[in-house]
Amino acid sequence: MGSRHKDCEWPRPRHTRRVWIRNESKLLPPIQGFVLEWRRHSYRWSALVLYVREDGVSPPKYVQEWLPAERLWPVTSNPNLLDPFF
């Protein structure tokens, strides 16, 4: 008897840490970020996010700052869709 396909899969992550960050200007594209921590103040959530700021002139800078949750949306992933021969 063979094993079930479901038994051969990696579990999906319960929490998404990779996010897209909406820029305050609608003319700029979103930035990729990584959530380090969440906190809530009253009814508002914010996240400590790490991202790379590039302006095309100076070298890229790593930035870590608290951002409101309204500016973030998750990047979902499925480890089972990765190419096994990468």
Secondary structure as GFF3:
##gff-version 3
##sequence-region A 1 86
A	DSSP	three_ten_helix	5	8	.	.	.	ID=ss1
A	DSSP	beta_strand	18	21	.	.	.	ID=ss2
A	DSSP	beta_strand	31	41	.	.	.	ID=ss3
A	DSSP	beta_strand	44	53	.	.	.	ID=ss4
A	DSSP	beta_strand	61	68	.	.	.	ID=ss5
A	DSSP	three_ten_helix	69	71	.	.	.	ID=ss6
A	DSSP	beta_strand	72	74	.	.	.	ID=ss7
A	DSSP	three_ten_helix	79	81	.	.	.	ID=ss8
###
